[in-house]
Amino acid sequence: MIRFIPIIILIAVYPIDAHAYINPSTVSLIFTAIAGSLAVIGYYARSIFYKIQSFFNKKNDKEK
């Protein structure tokens, strides 16, 4: 742990310029895109699961 202290001090003293800016609306756009993508993936997975489930339930109904 002690050997990391000079590295941390060096990083704090010698900052590196990023020359970039992310405004809040960009962050909300990214968050909305990720949330929408997860919702679509969840809906698609659920529809596939129900199709597979109904396929096997049809076989069980014919056997009875």
DSSP file (Angstrom, degrees, kcal/mol; ACC not computed):
  #  RESIDUE AA STRUCTURE BP1 BP2  ACC     N-H-->O    O-->H-N    N-H-->O    O-->H-N    TCO  KAPPA ALPHA  PHI   PSI    X-CA   Y-CA   Z-CA
    1    1 A M    >>        0   0    0      0, 0.0     3,-0.9     0, 0.0     4,-0.6   0.000 360.0 360.0 360.0 -37.9    0.0    0.0    0.0
    2    2 A I  G >4  +     0   0    0      1,-0.2     3,-0.9     2,-0.2     0, 0.0   0.838 360.0  59.3 -67.4 -32.0    2.8    2.4    0.8
    3    3 A R  G 34 S+     0   0    0      1,-0.2     4,-0.5     2,-0.2    -1,-0.2   0.703 100.1  57.8 -72.2 -16.7    4.4    1.9   -2.6
    4    4 A F  G <> S+     0   0    0     -3,-0.9     4,-2.4     1,-0.2    -1,-0.2   0.660  86.7  78.6 -84.2 -16.2    1.3    3.2   -4.3
    5    5 A I  H <X S+     0   0    0     -3,-0.9     4,-2.5    -4,-0.6     5,-0.2   0.914  92.4  48.7 -62.1 -45.1    1.3    6.5   -2.4
    6    6 A P  H  > S+     0   0    0      0, 0.0     4,-2.4     0, 0.0    -1,-0.2   0.885 111.7  51.2 -62.7 -34.3    4.0    8.1   -4.7
    7    7 A I  H  > S+     0   0    0     -4,-0.5     4,-2.2     2,-0.2    -2,-0.2   0.917 110.9  47.4 -66.8 -42.0    2.1    7.0   -7.7
    8    8 A I  H  X S+     0   0    0     -4,-2.4     4,-2.2     2,-0.2    -1,-0.2   0.908 112.9  48.9 -65.0 -41.9   -1.1    8.6   -6.4
    9    9 A I  H  X S+     0   0    0     -4,-2.5     4,-2.3     2,-0.2     5,-0.2   0.900 110.5  51.6 -64.6 -40.7    0.8   11.8   -5.5
   10   10 A L  H  X S+     0   0    0     -4,-2.4     4,-2.3     1,-0.2    -2,-0.2   0.904 110.6  47.8 -63.2 -42.0    2.3   11.9   -9.0
   11   11 A I  H  < S+     0   0    0     -4,-2.2    -1,-0.2     1,-0.2    -2,-0.2   0.892 113.6  48.0 -65.2 -39.3   -1.1   11.5  -10.7
   12   12 A A  H  < S+     0   0    0     -4,-2.2    -2,-0.2     1,-0.2    -1,-0.2   0.860 116.6  42.2 -70.5 -35.2   -2.5   14.2   -8.5
   13   13 A V  H  < S+     0   0    0     -4,-2.3    -2,-0.2     1,-0.2    -1,-0.2   0.846 115.8  47.9 -81.3 -35.1    0.3   16.6   -9.1
   14   14 A Y  S  < S-     0   0    0     -4,-2.3    -1,-0.2    -5,-0.2     2,-0.1  -0.732  78.8-170.2-110.5  81.9    0.7   16.0  -12.9
   15   15 A P        -     0   0    0      0, 0.0     2,-0.5     0, 0.0    -3,-0.1  -0.394  15.1-137.0 -73.8 150.3   -2.8   16.2  -14.4
   16   16 A I        -     0   0    0     -5,-0.1     2,-0.3    -2,-0.1    -2,-0.0  -0.925  18.9-125.5-107.7 127.8   -3.3   15.1  -18.0
   17   17 A D        -     0   0    0     -2,-0.5     0, 0.0     1,-0.1     0, 0.0  -0.531  19.3-169.9 -74.0 134.5   -5.6   17.3  -20.1
   18   18 A A        -     0   0    0     -2,-0.3    -1,-0.1     2,-0.2     3,-0.1   0.751  15.9-151.9 -94.1 -27.7   -8.5   15.4  -21.7
   19   19 A H        +     0   0    0      1,-0.2     2,-0.3     0, 0.0    -2,-0.1   0.887  59.0 110.0  54.3  41.9   -9.7   18.2  -24.0
   20   20 A A        -     0   0    0      2,-0.0     2,-0.4     0, 0.0    -1,-0.2  -0.979  48.6-165.1-143.8 154.7  -13.2   16.7  -23.8
   21   21 A Y        -     0   0    0     -2,-0.3     2,-0.6    -3,-0.1     0, 0.0  -0.985   4.6-163.8-143.5 129.9  -16.5   17.7  -22.3
   22   22 A I        -     0   0    0     -2,-0.4    -2,-0.0     4,-0.0     0, 0.0  -0.952  18.0-151.9-114.0 113.2  -19.6   15.6  -21.8
   23   23 A N    >>  -     0   0    0     -2,-0.6     4,-1.3     1,-0.1     3,-0.9  -0.419  27.2-107.5 -81.7 162.0  -22.6   17.7  -21.1
   24   24 A P  H 3> S+     0   0    0      0, 0.0     4,-2.1     0, 0.0     5,-0.2   0.807 116.0  59.4 -60.5 -32.0  -25.5   16.3  -19.0
   25   25 A S  H 3> S+     0   0    0      1,-0.2     4,-1.9     2,-0.2     5,-0.1   0.841 102.7  53.6 -69.1 -29.5  -27.9   15.9  -22.0
   26   26 A T  H <> S+     0   0    0     -3,-0.9     4,-2.3     2,-0.2    -1,-0.2   0.898 107.9  50.0 -68.1 -39.7  -25.4   13.5  -23.6
   27   27 A V  H  X S+     0   0    0     -4,-1.3     4,-2.5     1,-0.2    -2,-0.2   0.911 111.1  48.3 -64.9 -42.0  -25.3   11.4  -20.4
   28   28 A S  H  X S+     0   0    0     -4,-2.1     4,-2.4     2,-0.2    -1,-0.2   0.857 110.0  53.3 -68.3 -32.7  -29.1   11.2  -20.3
   29   29 A L  H  X S+     0   0    0     -4,-1.9     4,-2.3     2,-0.2    -2,-0.2   0.923 111.1  45.6 -64.7 -44.6  -29.2   10.3  -24.0
   30   30 A I  H  X S+     0   0    0     -4,-2.3     4,-2.3     2,-0.2    -2,-0.2   0.916 113.1  50.0 -64.7 -43.4  -26.8    7.4  -23.3
   31   31 A F  H  X S+     0   0    0     -4,-2.5     4,-2.5     1,-0.2    -2,-0.2   0.907 111.6  48.4 -61.9 -42.7  -28.8    6.3  -20.3
   32   32 A T  H  X S+     0   0    0     -4,-2.4     4,-2.5     2,-0.2    -1,-0.2   0.892 110.9  50.8 -65.6 -40.2  -32.0    6.4  -22.2
   33   33 A A  H  X S+     0   0    0     -4,-2.3     4,-2.2     2,-0.2    -2,-0.2   0.903 112.2  46.6 -64.7 -41.1  -30.5    4.4  -25.1
   34   34 A I  H  X S+     0   0    0     -4,-2.3     4,-2.3     2,-0.2    -2,-0.2   0.920 113.2  48.6 -66.9 -43.4  -29.2    1.7  -22.7
   35   35 A A  H  X S+     0   0    0     -4,-2.5     4,-1.9     1,-0.2    -2,-0.2   0.904 112.8  48.2 -64.0 -41.4  -32.5    1.5  -20.8
   36   36 A G  H  X S+     0   0    0     -4,-2.5     4,-2.3     2,-0.2    -1,-0.2   0.896 110.5  51.2 -65.3 -40.6  -34.5    1.2  -24.1
   37   37 A S  H  X S+     0   0    0     -4,-2.2     4,-2.4     1,-0.2    -2,-0.2   0.908 109.9  49.4 -63.7 -42.0  -32.1   -1.5  -25.4
   38   38 A L  H  X S+     0   0    0     -4,-2.3     4,-2.3     1,-0.2    -1,-0.2   0.880 110.1  51.7 -64.5 -37.3  -32.5   -3.5  -22.2
   39   39 A A  H  X S+     0   0    0     -4,-1.9     4,-2.3     2,-0.2    -2,-0.2   0.909 111.2  46.9 -65.8 -41.7  -36.3   -3.2  -22.5
   40   40 A V  H  X S+     0   0    0     -4,-2.3     4,-2.5     2,-0.2     5,-0.2   0.914 112.6  49.4 -66.4 -42.9  -36.3   -4.4  -26.1
   41   41 A I  H  X S+     0   0    0     -4,-2.4     4,-2.4     1,-0.2    -2,-0.2   0.909 112.0  49.1 -63.1 -41.5  -34.0   -7.3  -25.2
   42   42 A G  H  X S+     0   0    0     -4,-2.3     4,-2.2     2,-0.2    -2,-0.2   0.907 112.2  47.3 -64.4 -42.4  -36.2   -8.3  -22.3
   43   43 A Y  H  X S+     0   0    0     -4,-2.3     4,-2.3     2,-0.2    -2,-0.2   0.912 113.2  48.5 -65.3 -42.6  -39.4   -8.2  -24.4
   44   44 A Y  H  X S+     0   0    0     -4,-2.5     4,-2.1     2,-0.2    -2,-0.2   0.911 111.9  48.7 -64.8 -43.2  -37.8  -10.2  -27.2
   45   45 A A  H  X S+     0   0    0     -4,-2.4     4,-2.4     1,-0.2    -1,-0.2   0.892 111.3  50.9 -63.9 -39.5  -36.5  -12.8  -24.7
   46   46 A R  H  X S+     0   0    0     -4,-2.2     4,-2.4     2,-0.2    -2,-0.2   0.906 109.3  49.8 -65.5 -41.0  -39.9  -13.1  -23.1
   47   47 A S  H  X S+     0   0    0     -4,-2.3     4,-1.9     2,-0.2    -2,-0.2   0.893 111.8  48.3 -66.7 -38.0  -41.7  -13.6  -26.4
   48   48 A I  H  X S+     0   0    0     -4,-2.1     4,-2.4     2,-0.2     5,-0.2   0.913 110.7  51.7 -65.6 -41.7  -39.2  -16.3  -27.4
   49   49 A F  H  X S+     0   0    0     -4,-2.4     4,-2.5     1,-0.2    -2,-0.2   0.910 110.1  48.4 -61.5 -43.0  -39.7  -18.0  -24.0
   50   50 A Y  H  X S+     0   0    0     -4,-2.4     4,-2.5     2,-0.2    -1,-0.2   0.859 110.2  51.9 -67.8 -34.5  -43.5  -17.9  -24.4
   51   51 A K  H  X S+     0   0    0     -4,-1.9     4,-1.8     2,-0.2    -2,-0.2   0.920 112.4  45.2 -66.5 -42.9  -43.3  -19.4  -27.9
   52   52 A I  H  X S+     0   0    0     -4,-2.4     4,-1.9     2,-0.2    -2,-0.2   0.912 113.9  50.3 -65.4 -41.7  -41.1  -22.2  -26.7
   53   53 A Q  H  X S+     0   0    0     -4,-2.5     4,-2.0     1,-0.2    -2,-0.2   0.903 110.5  48.2 -64.6 -41.9  -43.3  -22.8  -23.7
   54   54 A S  H  X S+     0   0    0     -4,-2.5     4,-1.8     2,-0.2    -1,-0.2   0.844 107.3  57.6 -69.1 -31.8  -46.5  -22.9  -25.9
   55   55 A F  H  X S+     0   0    0     -4,-1.8     4,-1.2     1,-0.2    -2,-0.2   0.927 111.2  41.5 -61.6 -45.5  -44.8  -25.4  -28.3
   56   56 A F  H  X S+     0   0    0     -4,-1.9     4,-1.7     1,-0.2    -2,-0.2   0.822 111.2  56.1 -74.4 -30.6  -44.1  -27.8  -25.5
   57   57 A N  H  X S+     0   0    0     -4,-2.0     4,-1.9     1,-0.2    -1,-0.2   0.839 102.8  56.2 -69.3 -31.8  -47.6  -27.3  -23.9
   58   58 A K  H  X S+     0   0    0     -4,-1.8     4,-1.6     2,-0.2    -1,-0.2   0.882 106.3  50.5 -65.7 -37.8  -49.2  -28.2  -27.3
   59   59 A K  H  X S+     0   0    0     -4,-1.2     4,-1.4     1,-0.2    -1,-0.2   0.902 110.2  49.6 -65.7 -39.8  -47.4  -31.5  -27.2
   60   60 A N  H  X S+     0   0    0     -4,-1.7     4,-1.0     1,-0.2    -2,-0.2   0.854 108.0  53.8 -68.0 -34.6  -48.6  -32.2  -23.7
   61   61 A D  H  < S+     0   0    0     -4,-1.9     3,-0.2     1,-0.2    -1,-0.2   0.860 107.1  51.1 -68.4 -35.2  -52.2  -31.4  -24.6
   62   62 A K  H  < S+     0   0    0     -4,-1.6    -1,-0.2     1,-0.2    -2,-0.2   0.822 106.5  55.1 -70.3 -31.8  -52.1  -33.9  -27.5
   63   63 A E  H  <        0   0    0     -4,-1.4    -1,-0.2     1,-0.2    -2,-0.2   0.771 360.0 360.0 -72.8 -25.8  -50.8  -36.7  -25.2
   64   64 A K     <        0   0    0     -4,-1.0    -1,-0.2    -3,-0.2    -2,-0.2   0.474 360.0 360.0 -79.2 360.0  -53.7  -36.3  -22.7
